[in-house]
Amino acid sequence: MPADLAVIGLGQLGLPLAQAAVAAGIPTLGYRTGPEGGSLTPAELRRMLAGGFRPSTSPAELGRVRTAVICAPTPPGADGSPDLAQVAEAARTLAARLRPHTTVILESPVHPGTTEEFLRPLLEEGSGLRAGRDFHLAYSPARVDPGNRDFVPAHTPKVIGGLTPACTESAATFYGRLTDKVVRARGPREAETVQLLETNYRHVNIALVNEMAVLCHDLGVDLWDVIRCAETKPFGFQAFRPGPGVGGHALPQDLSSRSPRALRMVELAQRVNNRMPQYVVQRAATLLNEHGKSARGARVLLLGVTYKPDIADQQGTPAHEIARRLLELGAHVSYHDPHIPAWSVLDRPVPRADSLYDATADADLTILLQHHRTYDLQGLSVKAQLLLDTRGATPTGAAHRL
């Protein structure tokens, strides 16, 4: 059966889209652009193959679809801006096979203006076709929350911004097969800026509670109790929680390289969030010192090294910097994570704890960096000599909280 849809890029953005399309009965071609980090369990792959999914490395097959969605990763470049190299590669590969009347949609996180100023010329030059006349072009911000079982694609509204009204409607028709609600933006720039606002909203609010965590520790106030009480307010407040840093695939953007007016709030939030790994290490060293131990030579066990609970994704995880700083202090660092069988820091493998309870009892300090569901925190808090909880997940009084 020929595919109706090509998902170009099978990482954390592309795989959920491909799964949603297959679930909706759309024959789907999955085209991998590189080592993107997404993965399927054998059972998930079998279900997708049975539902009409076909992974491929043949560019020729891209010319046989009616809709192509580019989900290539855009990791931070040298200047902190999204690196568009994989988007460019995907665009050139698609352009060489692009047929008239195809709908092309970009979902990768990008700066506003990228669809029109960067992607459009690549597609037009490589195909000889004109966007908005010969093929449809649109942007839709990816709304993927890895590991979240409540907000699946079918129940998450999709924002669409097309180059022309006809482009918007073509993209809306496609997404209308996947989700309950489609929201039409005025154009691709507005849709791209939706992604910018949503991402920056997350980072700014996390930065606020991270600063509150530092302040509350200095004041002897239980921030986690403050948040518990504050989130009972039925209006004007959404609860965010502090942590050892901010990971994920969507980068905060202040647009200082593209606009004379930078988003100063975002720039400040980045500085606050980027300091959290160092703050965690400072707290760890202080705890050890208060109990008559030095960070040098101390056995430190890190629990959970992914950026989100219950998934294997390590994109932007603060665990790397925390481990690096501890190693530089002379600590002996080991880790446990049910989703990560092997882990390296500074190009050196970090010992993995096989017996979690024995390793916790043996460590001078255990630091909870990610709260995976499999962790029995009550039991671990009893076993641990010292436990620093950066997620507020342990019972009150069972650990030292961030």
C-alpha positions as CSV (number, residue, x, y, z in Angstrom):
1,M,0.0,0.0,0.0
2,P,1.5,3.4,-1.0
3,A,2.0,5.8,1.9
4,D,-0.1,8.9,2.2
5,L,2.3,10.6,4.7
6,A,6.0,10.8,5.1
7,V,7.4,11.7,8.5
8,I,10.9,13.0,7.9
9,G,12.8,12.6,11.2
10,L,12.0,9.8,13.6
11,G,13.2,11.4,16.9
12,Q,11.1,12.7,19.8
13,L,8.9,14.8,17.5
14,G,8.5,12.4,14.5
15,L,7.8,9.1,16.2
16,P,4.7,10.4,18.1
17,L,3.4,11.9,14.9
18,A,4.0,8.7,13.0
19,Q,2.3,6.7,15.8
20,A,-0.7,9.0,15.8
21,A,-1.0,8.8,12.0
22,V,-0.9,5.0,12.0
23,A,-3.5,4.9,14.8
24,A,-5.7,7.1,12.6
25,G,-5.4,4.6,9.7
26,I,-3.0,6.7,7.6
27,P,-0.4,4.7,5.7
28,T,2.8,6.3,6.9
29,L,6.4,6.3,5.6
30,G,9.1,6.9,8.3
31,Y,12.2,8.5,6.9
32,R,15.1,8.8,9.4
33,T,17.4,11.8,8.9
34,G,20.2,10.7,11.3
35,P,20.8,9.4,14.9
36,E,17.7,11.2,16.3
37,G,17.3,9.4,19.6
38,G,13.7,8.2,19.2
39,S,13.1,4.5,19.7
40,L,10.2,2.0,19.7
41,T,9.8,-1.1,21.7
42,P,9.5,-4.3,19.7
43,A,5.8,-4.5,20.5
44,E,5.2,-0.8,19.4
45,L,7.1,-1.4,16.2
46,R,5.0,-4.6,15.4
47,R,1.8,-2.7,16.0
48,M,2.9,0.2,13.7
49,L,4.0,-2.2,11.0
50,A,0.7,-4.0,11.2
51,G,-1.1,-0.6,11.0
52,G,0.6,0.5,7.8
53,F,3.9,2.0,8.9
54,R,6.9,1.5,6.7
55,P,10.4,2.7,7.8
56,S,12.6,3.6,4.8
57,T,16.0,5.0,3.9
58,S,15.1,5.4,0.3
59,P,14.6,9.1,-0.7
60,A,12.7,8.0,-3.8
61,E,9.8,7.1,-1.7
62,L,9.4,10.6,-0.5
63,G,8.1,11.5,-4.0
64,R,5.0,9.2,-3.6
65,V,3.3,10.9,-0.7
66,R,0.6,13.5,-0.5
67,T,1.8,15.0,2.8
68,A,5.4,15.4,4.1
69,V,6.1,16.6,7.7
70,I,9.6,17.6,8.6
71,C,10.4,16.7,12.2
72,A,14.2,16.9,12.0
73,P,16.0,17.8,15.3
74,T,17.3,21.3,15.8
75,P,19.8,21.0,18.6
76,P,21.5,24.1,20.0
77,G,24.2,25.5,17.7
78,A,27.4,27.2,18.8
79,D,25.6,30.5,19.4
80,G,22.7,28.8,21.2
81,S,20.3,29.2,18.3
82,P,18.6,26.1,16.7
83,D,21.0,24.3,14.4
84,L,19.0,23.9,11.1
85,A,21.5,21.5,9.4
86,Q,19.2,18.5,9.6
87,V,16.2,20.6,8.5
88,A,18.2,21.7,5.5
89,E,19.2,18.1,4.7
90,A,15.6,16.9,5.0
91,A,14.4,19.8,2.8
92,R,17.0,19.1,0.0
93,T,16.2,15.4,0.0
94,L,12.5,16.1,-0.2
95,A,12.8,18.9,-2.8
96,A,14.5,16.6,-5.3
97,R,11.4,14.4,-5.3
98,L,8.7,16.9,-4.5
99,R,5.6,16.6,-6.7
100,P,2.9,19.3,-7.4
101,H,0.0,19.5,-4.9
102,T,2.1,17.9,-2.0
103,T,1.6,19.5,1.4
104,V,4.8,20.2,3.2
105,I,4.7,21.0,6.9
106,L,7.6,21.9,9.3
107,E,7.3,20.9,12.9
108,S,10.9,21.3,14.1
109,P,11.4,24.0,16.8
110,V,12.8,27.1,14.8
111,H,13.0,30.8,15.0
112,P,10.0,32.8,13.6
113,G,10.5,33.3,9.9
114,T,12.4,30.0,9.2
115,T,9.6,28.4,7.2
116,E,9.4,31.3,4.7
117,E,13.0,32.5,4.7
118,F,14.9,29.2,5.1
119,L,12.8,26.2,4.2
120,R,10.8,27.7,1.3
121,P,13.9,28.7,-0.8
122,L,15.4,25.2,-0.3
123,L,12.2,23.5,-1.5
124,E,11.6,25.8,-4.4
125,E,15.2,25.7,-5.7
126,G,15.5,22.0,-5.4
127,S,12.1,21.2,-7.0
128,G,11.5,24.0,-9.5
129,L,8.0,24.4,-7.9
130,R,6.6,27.4,-6.2
131,A,5.2,27.3,-2.7
132,G,1.7,28.4,-2.4
133,R,1.0,27.8,-6.1
134,D,2.4,24.4,-6.9
135,F,2.6,22.9,-3.5
136,H,1.3,23.8,0.0
137,L,3.7,24.9,2.8
138,A,2.9,25.4,6.5
139,Y,4.3,25.3,10.0
140,S,2.8,23.6,13.0
141,P,4.5,23.7,16.4
142,A,5.1,20.3,17.8
143,R,3.3,19.7,21.1
144,V,4.9,16.6,22.4
145,D,5.3,15.8,26.1
146,P,7.3,12.5,26.3
147,G,6.0,10.1,28.9
148,N,2.8,12.0,29.4
149,R,-0.1,9.5,29.0
150,D,-2.9,12.1,29.5
151,F,-2.2,14.4,26.6
152,V,-1.8,12.2,23.5
153,P,-1.8,13.7,20.0
154,A,-5.5,12.9,19.4
155,H,-6.5,15.1,22.3
156,T,-3.9,17.9,21.9
157,P,-5.0,20.8,19.6
158,K,-2.7,21.5,16.7
159,V,-1.9,25.1,15.6
160,I,-1.5,25.5,11.8
161,G,0.0,28.5,9.9
162,G,0.2,28.2,6.1
163,L,1.9,30.4,3.5
164,T,-1.5,31.1,2.0
165,P,-5.1,30.4,3.2
166,A,-5.1,27.4,0.9
167,C,-1.9,26.1,2.5
168,T,-3.4,26.5,5.9
169,E,-6.6,24.6,4.9
170,S,-4.6,21.7,3.3
171,A,-2.5,21.3,6.5
172,A,-5.6,21.6,8.6
173,T,-7.3,18.9,6.7
174,F,-4.4,16.6,7.3
175,Y,-4.2,17.3,11.1
176,G,-7.9,17.1,11.3
177,R,-7.5,13.3,10.8
178,L,-5.2,13.1,13.9
179,T,-6.6,15.4,16.5
180,D,-9.9,16.7,17.9
181,K,-9.1,20.3,17.3
182,V,-7.2,22.4,14.8
183,V,-6.4,26.0,15.4
184,R,-5.6,28.2,12.4
185,A,-2.9,30.9,12.9
186,R,-2.7,33.9,10.6
187,G,0.4,32.6,8.9
188,P,3.7,30.6,9.5
189,R,5.4,33.3,11.5
190,E,2.5,33.4,14.0
191,A,2.6,29.6,14.2
192,E,6.3,29.6,14.7
193,T,6.0,32.3,17.4
194,V,3.4,30.1,19.2
195,Q,6.1,27.5,19.7
196,L,8.5,30.3,20.9
197,L,5.9,31.6,23.5
198,E,5.0,28.1,24.7
199,T,8.7,27.1,25.2
200,N,9.7,30.4,26.8
201,Y,6.7,30.2,29.1
202,R,7.9,26.9,30.5
203,H,11.5,28.1,31.0
204,V,10.6,31.4,32.6
205,N,8.2,29.8,35.1
206,I,10.7,27.1,36.0
207,A,13.3,29.8,36.5
208,L,10.9,31.6,38.9
209,V,10.4,28.5,41.1
210,N,14.1,27.7,40.9
211,E,14.9,31.1,42.4
212,M,12.2,30.5,45.0
213,A,13.9,27.2,45.9
214,V,17.2,29.0,46.6
215,L,15.4,31.8,48.5
216,C,13.2,29.4,50.6
217,H,16.2,27.3,51.5
218,D,18.0,30.4,52.8
219,L,14.9,31.4,54.8
220,G,14.2,27.9,56.2
221,V,10.8,27.8,54.3
222,D,9.4,24.6,52.9
223,L,8.9,25.6,49.2
224,W,7.1,22.3,48.4
225,D,4.5,23.1,51.0
226,V,4.2,26.7,49.6
227,I,3.5,25.3,46.1
228,R,1.0,22.7,47.5
229,C,-1.0,25.5,49.1
230,A,-0.6,28.0,46.2
231,E,-1.9,25.6,43.6
232,T,-5.3,25.5,45.3
233,K,-5.9,29.0,43.9
234,P,-8.5,28.4,41.1
235,F,-7.4,31.4,39.0
236,G,-4.3,33.2,38.0
237,F,-1.8,30.6,39.0
238,Q,-0.3,27.5,37.5
239,A,2.1,25.3,39.6
240,F,5.6,24.8,38.4
241,R,8.2,22.9,40.4
242,P,11.9,23.4,40.8
243,G,14.6,21.0,39.8
244,P,18.3,20.5,39.2
245,G,18.1,22.1,35.8
246,V,15.9,22.2,32.7
247,G,16.3,19.6,29.9
248,G,14.3,18.8,26.8
249,H,14.3,19.4,23.1
250,A,12.7,22.9,22.9
251,L,15.2,25.6,23.5
252,P,14.4,28.9,25.2
253,Q,15.0,31.7,22.7
254,D,15.5,35.4,23.3
255,L,15.9,36.2,19.5
256,S,18.7,38.6,20.3
257,S,20.5,37.5,17.1
258,R,17.4,38.3,14.9
259,S,15.8,41.3,16.6
260,P,17.1,44.6,18.1
261,R,14.9,43.9,21.1
262,A,15.9,40.8,23.0
263,L,13.5,39.0,25.4
264,R,15.3,40.0,28.6
265,M,13.1,37.9,30.8
266,V,14.1,34.8,28.8
267,E,17.7,35.7,28.9
268,L,17.5,36.0,32.7
269,A,15.6,32.8,33.0
270,Q,18.3,31.0,31.1
271,R,20.9,32.3,33.5
272,V,18.9,31.2,36.5
273,N,18.2,27.7,35.1
274,N,21.7,27.2,34.0
275,R,23.0,27.9,37.5
276,M,20.9,25.1,39.1
277,P,23.4,22.2,38.5
278,Q,26.1,24.2,40.2
279,Y,23.6,25.0,43.1
280,V,22.8,21.3,43.5
281,V,26.5,20.5,43.7
282,Q,27.0,23.2,46.3
283,R,24.2,21.8,48.4
284,A,25.7,18.4,48.1
285,A,29.1,19.5,49.2
286,T,27.6,21.5,52.1
287,L,25.5,18.4,53.3
288,L,28.6,16.2,53.2
289,N,30.6,18.8,55.2
290,E,27.8,19.2,57.8
291,H,28.1,15.4,58.4
292,G,31.9,15.4,58.7
293,K,32.7,14.4,55.2
294,S,34.5,16.0,52.3
295,A,33.3,16.0,48.7
296,R,36.8,14.7,47.7
297,G,36.7,11.0,48.0
298,A,33.0,10.9,48.9
299,R,30.8,8.2,47.3
300,V,27.9,9.9,45.5
301,L,25.1,8.0,43.9
302,L,22.9,9.8,41.3
303,L,19.4,8.5,40.9
304,G,17.7,9.2,37.5
305,V,19.9,10.8,34.8
306,T,17.2,11.4,32.1
307,Y,15.6,14.8,31.7
308,K,12.0,13.5,32.3
309,P,10.7,10.7,34.5
310,D,10.0,7.3,33.0
311,I,11.6,7.9,29.6
312,A,15.1,7.2,28.3
313,D,15.6,10.7,26.8
314,Q,18.8,12.5,28.0
315,Q,18.5,15.6,25.8
316,G,19.7,18.6,27.9
317,T,19.6,16.6,31.2
318,P,21.3,18.5,34.1
319,A,22.7,15.2,35.3
320,H,25.7,15.5,33.0
321,E,26.9,18.8,34.5
322,I,26.2,17.7,38.0
323,A,28.2,14.6,37.6
324,R,31.0,16.5,35.9
325,R,31.2,19.0,38.7
326,L,31.2,16.3,41.4
327,L,34.0,14.5,39.6
328,E,36.0,17.7,39.4
329,L,35.6,18.0,43.2
330,G,37.1,14.5,43.5
331,A,33.9,12.6,44.4
332,H,33.5,9.0,43.3
333,V,30.3,9.1,41.2
334,S,28.0,6.2,40.4
335,Y,24.4,6.2,39.0
336,H,21.2,4.3,38.8
337,D,18.6,4.7,36.1
338,P,16.2,1.9,35.0
339,H,16.1,3.4,31.5
340,I,19.8,4.0,30.9
341,P,21.9,0.8,30.9
342,A,25.2,2.7,30.3
343,W,26.2,6.3,30.9
344,S,29.4,8.3,30.3
345,V,30.6,11.7,31.5
346,L,33.7,13.5,30.3
347,D,34.1,10.5,27.9
348,R,34.5,8.2,30.8
349,P,31.9,5.5,31.8
350,V,30.2,6.1,35.0
351,P,29.7,3.0,37.2
352,R,26.1,1.8,37.2
353,A,24.6,0.5,40.5
354,D,23.2,-3.0,39.9
355,S,21.7,-3.4,43.4
356,L,19.9,-0.1,44.1
357,Y,19.4,-0.6,47.8
358,D,22.9,-1.8,48.5
359,A,24.3,1.1,46.5
360,T,22.2,3.6,48.3
361,A,23.3,2.2,51.7
362,D,26.9,2.3,50.7
363,A,26.9,5.9,49.3
364,D,27.9,8.8,51.4
365,L,25.3,10.8,49.6
366,T,22.5,9.9,47.3
367,I,21.0,12.6,45.0
368,L,17.6,12.1,43.5
369,L,17.8,13.9,40.1
370,Q,14.8,12.3,38.4
371,H,11.8,10.6,40.1
372,H,11.1,7.5,38.0
373,R,8.0,5.5,39.0
374,T,10.0,2.4,39.9
375,Y,11.8,4.2,42.7
376,D,10.5,3.3,46.2
377,L,11.5,6.6,47.8
378,Q,10.3,5.7,51.3
379,G,12.5,2.6,51.2
380,L,15.4,4.4,49.7
381,S,15.2,7.2,52.2
382,V,15.5,4.6,55.0
383,K,18.6,3.0,53.4
384,A,20.4,6.2,52.5
385,Q,23.1,7.7,54.7
386,L,22.2,11.1,53.2
387,L,19.6,11.8,50.6
388,L,19.3,15.1,48.6
389,D,15.9,15.3,46.9
390,T,15.9,17.8,44.0
391,R,12.4,16.9,42.9
392,G,10.4,17.2,46.2
393,A,9.3,13.6,45.7
394,T,10.2,12.1,49.1
395,P,7.9,12.1,52.1
396,T,8.3,15.2,54.3
397,G,11.2,14.9,56.6
398,A,12.6,11.8,54.8
399,A,15.3,13.7,52.9
400,H,17.0,17.0,52.4
401,R,15.0,18.8,49.7
402,L,16.3,21.3,47.2
